[in-house]
Amino acid sequence: MTCEPKISSVGIAAAMHKPEAVRWARQFARKLAELGVAVRLAGALQEHCQGDYGFGDEQYLAESDLVIVLGGDGSLLLMARSAAPLGTPVLGLDVGSFGFLSQDDPQYAFENLEQLHSGHYRLEERLMLQATVQDSTGRVKAQENALNDAVVSCHDGRRVVSLEAFIDEDCIGDFRADGLIVATPTGSTGYSLSAGGPIVSPQVSCMTLTAICPHTLGFRPLVIPAESQVRITVPKGGKRPGAIFLTIDGQQQHEVGELDSVIVTRAPYTVKLARMQSKSYVANLVDKLMSGLRQ
């Protein structure tokens, strides 16, 4: 296990709708404090954790050497978008139902907190996306970062829309599909995979472009360099059965109007995922997504 700098301050966040995650948050806070670590908790935990802790939704991120997230992959995705610009590593502990990103076990982490405190963990840097909504004059209407994917689709994701897609200055074509997914290697095992996209190792520096249920046999998912720019435009007079949205990591949405464009590029920062257990990406992939292949 790689030896990283010793940890002197830890932030803790939890999926508040999961009692087990809140219970673990209390235990981690108590034990870390006993080890002499400065503990800072997300504001939502204040009424659940009694002790000499710091609280606050912004401060605890900026002032922590590492943030522990107790929940599922959704909780980690939410935290990653806030922690990445600050450079704060995130340790996701699986208190969810699947735990592909949040792959470390909370019981193991709790029993080995002394090792975490002394810097015995490893960091994985994961590429992130920056997605910008612009109108036809170039005015920025919204901008977000994403760890998994940026999706342009109808409001419910189940109706055919017309979209134009470009990679750098090259037009790919006009699409009639339920939407388009631009994914990172991390996000290649999420929505993109369900739509027929490729699985890409997070060690590969690239993006993928996948159409959701395209009304054509002529398009296949694309793997493109991470330095590329993907532009998705809502054409004038195209099929629009309802509002079209940019959806970030399945969690945040921004409306995309007629002639608006969604521009997706590599974000200017990465997210640092902390790992305590030595399970490799391939081993985790086989265990969670390919277990049926093993005899």
Order of alpha helices (4+ residues) and beta strands (2+ residues): beta-alpha-beta-beta-alpha-beta-alpha-beta-alpha-alpha-beta-beta-beta-beta-beta-beta-alpha-beta-beta-beta-beta-beta-beta-alpha
